[in-house]
Amino acid sequence: MENEVSTETIKITLEVGGSPLTMGMSVPSESVKLRAMLPIIRKMSNSFIEMGVEQVIAAGKEISCRAGCGACCRQLVPVSESEAFDLGELVEGMPEPRRSEIKERFRTGNETLEAAGYFKRLSDAAKSGDQEYEAAITEYFRFQIACPFLDNESCSIHESRPITCREYLVTSPAELCKTAEGTGVENIRHFFQVKESLITTARERTLKEMPYVPMIKVLDWATENAGREKEKTGREWMQSFFGELSRLSGPPEKE
């Protein structure tokens, strides 16, 4: 086939709880955009999350998150540049009237935030320090702007949702997630920092102080930065990604 991409198999060994975990994966051997690697990274993230969930269950706890509980879908969700491009493409590929409906949700959400001067405060807070930034994140929640992909308090793009959304799981009562401060919320611990690693690997256009795209801005951002995606081979992307994963989570050994 004309559009078929040639692949190669690589292996990565990570240490989990003092024991080696070796993963084999098929990656493009030719140059591709990082968004082409998202299915692999999502699958890996899901596996790591399952490990964390198993640890929670072994400790006698359980995950509180359920379909229909969308309180966390009103937070400021950090999205990597590659995921922003991917979500932009996803929306453009939707049939009408769904595409226009989703775009309208993004538009009204951004209008509300722009009118309140929120994005400038967020940008300034990201440069100022942790305390100011945390206050800006808390402020976002108080706007109660639901994620444009939220339908009936459930994610309508579950398979394509960002890594941030995949990793956000709690063991505390669901009602605690409904407050801006999140007092008493207990998040599960993850073995590897996949979200941060992807955000850093993908970062090219965003600022160092805030190296991600807020979910509510992904459509505008993807349009403004169209045609600016870097390309590397699958092996090179994975080397960059696991380099960040090693730096943030512990050293992987590459074979």
Secondary structure, DSSP 8 states (H G I E B T S, - for coil): -TT---EEEEEEEEEETTEEEEEEEEEESSEEEGGGGHHHHHHHHHHHHHHHHHHHHHTT------TT--GGGGS--EE-HHHHHHHHHHHHTS-TTHHHHHHHHHHHHHHHHHHTTHHHHHHHHHHH-HHHHHHHHHHHHHH----TTEETTEETTGGG--HHHHH--B-S-GGGGGSSS-TT--B---SS-HHHHHHHHH-SSS-SSS-SEEGGGHHHHHHHTTT---EEEHHHHHHHHHHHHHHHH---EE-
